[in-house]
Amino acid sequence: MKIGIVSLGCSKNLIDTQTAMKYLAKQGHSFTSEVREADVIIVNTCAFINDAKQESINTILEMADYKEYNCQKLIVMGCLAQRYRNDLEKAIPEVDRFITIDEYGKLEEILSKEIEPEGSFAEQPILATKPWTAYLRISDGCNNRCAFCAIPGIRGRYKSVPMEDLLKQRKQLEQLGIKELNLIAQDTSRYGYDIYHENRLLDLLRELNNMDFHWIRVLYLYPDLITKQFLLEMKKLDKVLPYFDMPVQHGSDRLLKAMRRITDSTKIRELTADIREVFPDATLRTTVMVGFPSENREDFKQLINMISEVKWDHLGAFKYSREENTEAYDMKPVVAAKTKQNRLDKVMTLQRHINAETTKRYIGQEMEVLIEGKDAIKNLYIGRNRTQAPDDIDGHTIFTADKYLETGTFARVRITAIRGYDMYGEAV
């Protein structure tokens, strides 16, 4: 059968999509990017905040419309199914099967029951990403219990993937010719504590650094466990990019405490200074929240001050979303919706100014760019340099070249201009 898959949410969700694809391919099915042609449609959902939940519901309803065409079955999996399965079964009867995260241990069996196998084939690694980049999930779940976050209730406690399993996966990815490996988890900085009783992230990075990858990037680091010694050891690894993705959430110590965050604003400032001391060419990325219950003008001022002082290379912001079964659900006073939006707008306006200032340093530099495509009409190549992760958040590098360049390879590009979050240049 032809399977159409829509994967929503974060890159960690994409790994689950990839697992489902691996089982389906083993059972003889093929995949199509055109859902109108699909015999079966699978939607992998997100339910982190209200906007994500609404996107998931809208997508399910949109996919249900295709059952009037060729589609014989609609299956929904992921975080939304985990949180609201009973309600969804009543509200959207067009869905033939909801698969919860708790059922992922039996995912292959469930899929074979829902979609009749067309044969039995050798298991092969399947990528839901472009063929030159891959994600390696080193753990699942989270123990941090931040007051605003529903993830521990959805994904459970922190569970590291054993080192030997990761090394098997890395070998498969190496054989596929992966150029860029991105380590992901709810919290990559705690890798190994639950099974080895010590942090094993550096050990894992050392092993990966010996493999035939060109770039290795670590995402979702929590700042509380990153030390100066960690940074110095990391600097010895030539393939590990100086890219630090650390969700700090806020700049007010009072609010960070209310959020049950371990890190305070002093640690954030000291750590970012240490990173730039050890890695002068470091890329710093973070996420912050506005409108957490009781956030006042002084709290917001402290957030603005922290952003202004640190000057993050990439910063995303979102409005607090009230989530069931979280500690913050009943916290008061609630911040008005209009105030949340105004604060979000101010944060992003500030970040645009910071980005315009900080990216000037790249003009005139030659940067290595991983080529991902070409606009044949405009004769422009598009790719990403070391400061740009593959999740379409950090922008792209767009450049000209006087010869044909193959996707999935690297080019040296001289940066000549910055427009918004994108860099422009010419191959050299």
C-alpha positions as CSV (number, residue, x, y, z in Angstrom):
1,M,0.0,0.0,0.0
2,K,1.0,3.6,-0.4
3,I,1.4,5.3,2.9
4,G,1.1,9.1,3.4
5,I,2.7,10.4,6.6
6,V,2.3,13.8,8.1
7,S,4.7,14.5,11.0
8,L,4.0,17.5,13.2
9,G,5.9,19.0,16.1
10,C,9.6,18.7,17.1
11,S,12.5,16.7,15.7
12,K,12.0,14.2,18.6
13,N,8.6,13.4,17.2
14,L,10.2,12.9,13.8
15,I,12.2,10.0,15.2
16,D,8.9,8.2,16.1
17,T,7.7,8.9,12.5
18,Q,10.9,7.4,11.3
19,T,10.4,4.3,13.4
20,A,6.9,3.8,12.0
21,M,8.2,4.2,8.5
22,K,10.9,1.5,9.2
23,Y,8.3,-1.0,10.3
24,L,6.0,-0.2,7.4
25,A,8.8,-0.6,4.8
26,K,9.7,-3.9,6.4
27,Q,6.1,-5.0,5.8
28,G,6.3,-4.1,2.1
29,H,4.6,-0.7,2.0
30,S,5.8,2.3,0.1
31,F,5.5,6.0,0.9
32,T,4.1,9.0,-0.9
33,S,4.3,12.7,-0.2
34,E,1.0,13.3,-2.0
35,V,-1.6,12.4,0.5
36,R,-4.3,12.4,-2.2
37,E,-2.6,9.3,-3.6
38,A,-2.3,7.5,-0.3
39,D,-4.1,4.3,0.6
40,V,-3.5,5.0,4.3
41,I,-2.7,8.3,6.0
42,I,-0.8,8.5,9.3
43,V,-0.7,11.7,11.3
44,N,2.0,12.0,14.1
45,T,0.7,14.7,16.4
46,C,2.1,17.3,18.8
47,A,0.4,18.5,22.0
48,F,3.0,20.7,23.7
49,I,1.1,23.9,23.8
50,N,-2.4,25.1,22.6
51,D,-1.2,26.2,19.2
52,A,0.4,22.8,18.6
53,K,-2.8,21.0,19.7
54,Q,-4.9,23.1,17.4
55,E,-2.6,22.5,14.4
56,S,-2.8,18.7,15.1
57,I,-6.6,18.7,15.2
58,N,-6.8,20.8,12.1
59,T,-4.4,18.5,10.3
60,I,-6.4,15.4,11.4
61,L,-9.6,16.9,10.1
62,E,-8.0,17.9,6.8
63,M,-6.6,14.4,6.4
64,A,-10.1,12.9,7.2
65,D,-11.4,14.7,4.1
66,Y,-9.1,12.5,1.9
67,K,-11.0,9.4,2.9
68,E,-13.5,10.5,0.2
69,Y,-10.7,9.9,-2.4
70,N,-8.4,6.9,-2.3
71,C,-7.6,6.7,1.4
72,Q,-8.9,3.6,3.1
73,K,-7.7,4.3,6.6
74,L,-6.6,7.2,8.8
75,I,-4.3,6.5,11.8
76,V,-3.3,9.1,14.4
77,M,-0.3,8.7,16.8
78,G,1.8,10.9,19.0
79,C,1.4,13.3,21.9
80,L,-2.2,14.4,21.1
81,A,-3.3,10.8,21.0
82,Q,-1.5,10.1,24.3
83,R,-3.1,13.0,26.1
84,Y,-6.7,13.0,24.7
85,R,-7.3,9.6,23.1
86,N,-10.8,9.0,24.7
87,D,-12.0,12.5,23.8
88,L,-10.6,12.3,20.3
89,E,-12.3,8.9,19.6
90,K,-15.6,10.5,20.4
91,A,-15.0,13.8,18.6
92,I,-13.3,12.5,15.4
93,P,-14.8,9.1,14.5
94,E,-13.2,9.3,11.0
95,V,-10.0,8.2,12.6
96,D,-9.7,4.4,12.4
97,R,-7.0,4.0,15.1
98,F,-5.4,6.2,17.7
99,I,-1.9,4.9,18.8
100,T,-0.7,6.3,22.1
101,I,3.0,6.7,23.1
102,D,2.5,4.1,25.7
103,E,1.8,1.6,22.9
104,Y,5.1,2.3,21.0
105,G,6.7,-0.8,22.4
106,K,4.2,-2.7,20.3
107,L,4.1,-0.3,17.3
108,E,5.3,-2.8,14.7
109,E,2.6,-5.3,15.8
110,I,-0.1,-2.6,15.8
111,L,0.8,-1.3,12.4
112,S,0.7,-4.9,10.9
113,K,-2.8,-5.4,12.3
114,E,-4.1,-2.1,11.1
115,I,-2.4,-2.2,7.6
116,E,-2.2,-5.7,6.1
117,P,1.5,-6.5,5.3
118,E,2.3,-6.9,1.6
119,G,5.3,-9.1,2.3
120,S,8.3,-9.5,4.7
121,F,11.5,-7.7,3.9
122,A,14.8,-7.2,5.6
123,E,14.8,-4.3,8.0
124,Q,16.6,-1.2,6.6
125,P,17.3,2.1,8.2
126,I,14.8,4.7,7.0
127,L,15.2,8.5,7.2
128,A,12.4,10.9,7.5
129,T,14.9,13.7,6.9
130,K,16.9,14.7,3.9
131,P,19.4,12.0,3.0
132,W,22.5,13.8,4.2
133,T,21.3,14.8,7.7
134,A,19.9,12.7,10.6
135,Y,18.7,13.0,14.1
136,L,20.0,10.6,16.8
137,R,17.7,10.6,19.9
138,I,19.8,9.8,22.9
139,S,17.0,9.7,25.5
140,D,13.3,10.1,25.9
141,G,11.2,11.5,28.7
142,C,12.2,14.1,31.2
143,N,12.7,14.4,35.0
144,N,12.9,18.2,35.2
145,R,9.2,18.7,36.0
146,C,9.1,22.4,35.0
147,A,5.8,23.9,36.2
148,F,4.5,24.8,32.8
149,C,5.5,21.6,30.9
150,A,3.3,18.7,30.0
151,I,6.1,16.6,28.4
152,P,6.9,14.5,31.5
153,G,3.2,13.5,31.7
154,I,3.2,12.5,28.0
155,R,6.7,11.0,27.6
156,G,7.3,9.7,31.1
157,R,10.6,9.8,33.1
158,Y,14.0,10.3,31.6
159,K,15.3,7.2,29.8
160,S,18.7,7.2,28.3
161,V,19.3,5.0,25.2
162,P,22.1,2.6,26.1
163,M,25.4,3.6,24.6
164,E,25.8,0.3,22.7
165,D,22.4,0.9,21.0
166,L,23.4,4.4,20.0
167,L,26.7,3.2,18.6
168,K,24.8,0.6,16.5
169,Q,22.5,3.3,15.2
170,R,25.5,5.6,14.4
171,K,27.1,2.8,12.4
172,Q,23.9,2.5,10.3
173,L,23.8,6.3,9.8
174,E,27.4,6.3,8.8
175,Q,26.8,3.6,6.2
176,L,23.9,5.7,4.8
177,G,26.4,8.5,4.1
178,I,25.0,11.0,6.6
179,K,27.1,14.2,6.6
180,E,25.4,15.9,9.6
181,L,24.3,14.2,12.8
182,N,22.1,16.1,15.3
183,L,21.8,14.7,18.9
184,I,18.4,15.3,20.4
185,A,16.4,14.5,23.6
186,Q,14.2,16.4,25.9
187,D,17.4,17.1,27.8
188,T,20.6,16.0,26.2
189,S,22.8,17.3,29.0
190,R,21.6,14.6,31.4
191,Y,22.5,11.7,29.1
192,G,23.5,8.6,31.0
193,Y,22.6,9.6,34.6
194,D,19.7,7.1,34.8
195,I,21.6,4.0,33.6
196,Y,25.3,4.8,34.3
197,H,24.9,7.1,37.3
198,E,27.1,9.6,35.7
199,N,27.0,12.0,32.7
200,R,28.1,10.2,29.6
201,L,27.4,12.9,27.0
202,L,31.1,13.6,26.5
203,D,31.9,9.9,26.1
204,L,29.2,9.6,23.5
205,L,30.5,12.7,21.6
206,R,34.0,11.3,21.6
207,E,32.8,8.1,20.0
208,L,30.8,9.9,17.4
209,N,33.7,12.2,16.7
210,N,35.7,9.2,15.5
211,M,33.1,8.3,12.9
212,D,32.7,9.5,9.4
213,F,30.4,12.4,10.0
214,H,31.3,15.9,8.9
215,W,29.2,17.9,11.4
216,I,27.9,16.9,14.8
217,R,25.4,19.2,16.6
218,V,24.0,18.9,20.1
219,L,20.4,20.3,20.6
220,Y,18.3,20.8,23.7
221,L,21.1,21.2,26.3
222,Y,20.0,22.4,29.7
223,P,22.3,25.0,31.1
224,D,22.5,23.8,34.7
225,L,24.8,20.8,33.8
226,I,27.2,22.6,31.4
227,T,30.5,23.4,33.1
228,K,33.7,25.1,31.9
229,Q,35.4,21.8,32.0
230,F,32.7,20.3,29.7
231,L,33.3,23.1,27.2
232,L,37.1,22.6,27.3
233,E,36.7,18.9,26.6
234,M,34.2,19.5,23.9
235,K,36.6,21.9,22.1
236,K,38.9,18.9,21.5
237,L,36.3,17.3,19.3
238,D,36.8,18.7,15.8
239,K,33.5,17.5,14.3
240,V,31.3,18.8,17.2
241,L,30.0,22.2,16.2
242,P,30.2,25.1,18.7
243,Y,26.5,25.3,18.6
244,F,24.7,25.6,22.0
245,D,20.9,25.2,22.0
246,M,19.8,26.0,25.6
247,P,16.2,26.8,26.5
248,V,16.5,29.2,29.4
249,Q,12.9,30.3,29.4
250,H,13.3,33.6,31.3
251,G,15.6,36.2,32.8
252,S,13.8,36.8,36.1
253,D,15.0,34.7,39.0
254,R,11.6,35.0,40.8
255,L,9.9,33.6,37.7
256,L,12.5,31.0,37.0
257,K,11.9,29.7,40.6
258,A,8.2,29.7,40.1
259,M,8.7,27.7,36.9
260,R,10.8,25.2,38.9
261,R,13.8,25.8,36.7
262,I,17.1,24.8,38.2
263,T,19.1,27.6,36.5
264,D,19.1,31.2,37.6
265,S,19.9,34.3,35.6
266,T,23.4,34.6,37.0
267,K,24.2,31.1,35.8
268,I,22.8,31.9,32.3
269,R,25.0,35.0,32.0
270,E,28.1,33.2,33.4
271,L,27.7,30.2,31.2
272,T,27.2,32.2,28.0
273,A,30.3,34.2,28.8
274,D,32.2,31.0,29.3
275,I,31.0,29.6,26.0
276,R,32.2,32.6,24.1
277,E,35.5,32.6,25.9
278,V,36.2,29.0,25.0
279,F,34.5,29.2,21.6
280,P,34.8,32.7,20.1
281,D,32.8,31.5,17.1
282,A,30.0,29.9,19.1
283,T,26.4,30.0,18.1
284,L,24.0,30.5,21.0
285,R,20.3,29.6,20.6
286,T,17.6,29.7,23.2
287,T,13.8,29.8,23.8
288,V,12.0,32.1,26.2
289,M,8.5,32.3,27.5
290,V,6.3,35.4,28.1
291,G,3.1,35.6,30.1
292,F,3.8,32.9,32.7
293,P,1.4,33.4,35.6
294,S,2.3,36.4,37.8
295,E,4.8,37.7,35.3
296,N,4.9,41.5,36.0
297,R,6.6,44.5,34.4
298,E,9.7,44.1,36.5
299,D,10.0,40.4,35.5
300,F,9.6,41.2,31.9
301,K,12.2,44.0,32.2
302,Q,14.6,41.5,33.6
303,L,13.9,39.2,30.6
304,I,14.6,42.0,28.2
305,N,17.8,42.9,30.0
306,M,19.0,39.3,29.9
307,I,18.3,39.1,26.1
308,S,20.0,42.4,25.5
309,E,23.1,41.4,27.5
310,V,23.6,37.9,26.2
311,K,22.8,38.8,22.6
312,W,21.7,35.3,21.5
313,D,22.4,34.4,17.9
314,H,19.0,32.7,17.6
315,L,16.1,33.2,20.0
316,G,12.5,31.9,19.8
317,A,9.7,33.1,22.1
318,F,6.3,31.8,22.8
319,K,3.4,32.7,25.0
320,Y,2.6,30.7,28.1
321,S,0.0,28.0,27.4
322,R,-2.1,26.7,30.3
323,E,-1.8,22.9,30.2
324,E,-3.8,20.4,32.2
325,N,-1.9,18.3,34.7
326,T,0.9,20.8,35.2
327,E,1.7,22.7,38.4
328,A,1.2,26.1,36.7
329,Y,-2.3,25.2,35.5
330,D,-4.0,26.9,38.5
331,M,-1.4,29.5,39.3
332,K,-2.6,33.1,39.7
333,P,-2.6,35.9,38.7
334,V,-3.1,35.1,35.0
335,V,-1.5,37.4,32.5
336,A,-3.9,39.0,30.0
337,A,-3.8,37.7,26.5
338,K,-3.2,41.2,25.1
339,T,-0.3,41.7,27.5
340,K,1.2,38.3,26.5
341,Q,1.0,39.3,22.8
342,N,2.5,42.8,23.4
343,R,5.4,41.2,25.3
344,L,6.0,38.6,22.7
345,D,6.1,41.3,20.0
346,K,8.6,43.3,22.1
347,V,10.9,40.3,22.5
348,M,10.9,39.4,18.9
349,T,11.4,43.0,17.8
350,L,14.4,43.2,20.1
351,Q,15.8,39.9,18.8
352,R,15.5,41.2,15.2
353,H,17.7,44.2,16.1
354,I,20.2,41.9,17.9
355,N,20.3,39.5,15.0
356,A,20.9,42.4,12.5
357,E,23.8,43.6,14.7
358,T,25.4,40.2,15.5
359,T,25.3,38.7,12.0
360,K,27.3,41.6,10.5
361,R,30.4,39.8,11.7
362,Y,29.9,37.1,9.1
363,I,29.9,39.5,6.1
364,G,33.2,38.9,4.2
365,Q,33.8,35.6,5.9
366,E,34.1,32.3,4.1
367,M,31.8,29.7,5.6
368,E,31.3,26.0,4.9
369,V,27.7,25.4,3.6
370,L,25.9,22.1,3.4
371,I,24.0,22.3,0.0
372,E,20.3,21.3,0.3
373,G,18.7,22.5,-2.9
374,K,18.7,24.9,-5.9
375,D,16.3,27.4,-7.3
376,A,16.8,26.7,-11.0
377,I,14.9,29.7,-12.2
378,K,17.0,32.2,-10.1
379,N,20.1,30.1,-10.3
380,L,20.5,30.2,-6.5
381,Y,21.7,27.4,-4.2
382,I,20.3,27.1,-0.7
383,G,21.9,25.4,2.2
384,R,23.0,25.8,5.8
385,N,26.2,26.8,7.5
386,R,27.4,25.7,11.0
387,T,25.2,28.4,12.7
388,Q,22.0,27.0,11.1
389,A,20.3,23.8,12.4
390,P,18.1,21.7,10.1
391,D,14.8,22.6,11.8
392,D,14.1,25.7,9.6
393,I,14.4,28.0,12.6
394,D,17.8,29.5,12.1
395,G,17.5,30.6,8.5
396,H,19.5,29.5,5.5
397,T,22.5,30.4,3.4
398,I,21.5,31.4,-0.2
399,F,24.3,31.7,-2.7
400,T,25.4,31.8,-6.4
401,A,27.9,29.5,-8.0
402,D,29.5,29.5,-11.5
403,K,29.5,25.7,-11.7
404,Y,27.1,22.8,-10.8
405,L,27.1,21.8,-7.2
406,E,25.5,18.6,-5.9
407,T,23.0,18.5,-3.0
408,G,24.3,16.9,0.1
409,T,27.9,18.2,-0.4
410,F,29.7,21.1,1.1
411,A,30.7,24.4,-0.6
412,R,32.9,27.3,0.6
413,V,30.7,30.4,0.5
414,R,31.8,34.0,1.0
415,I,29.0,35.9,2.8
416,T,28.1,39.2,1.2
417,A,24.8,40.2,2.7
418,I,22.3,39.4,5.6
419,R,18.6,39.7,5.0
420,G,16.4,38.9,8.0
421,Y,17.6,35.5,9.3
422,D,19.1,34.4,6.0
423,M,22.7,34.9,4.8
424,Y,23.6,35.5,1.1
425,G,26.8,34.9,-0.6
426,E,28.8,33.4,-3.5
427,A,30.7,30.2,-3.8
428,V,34.5,30.5,-3.9
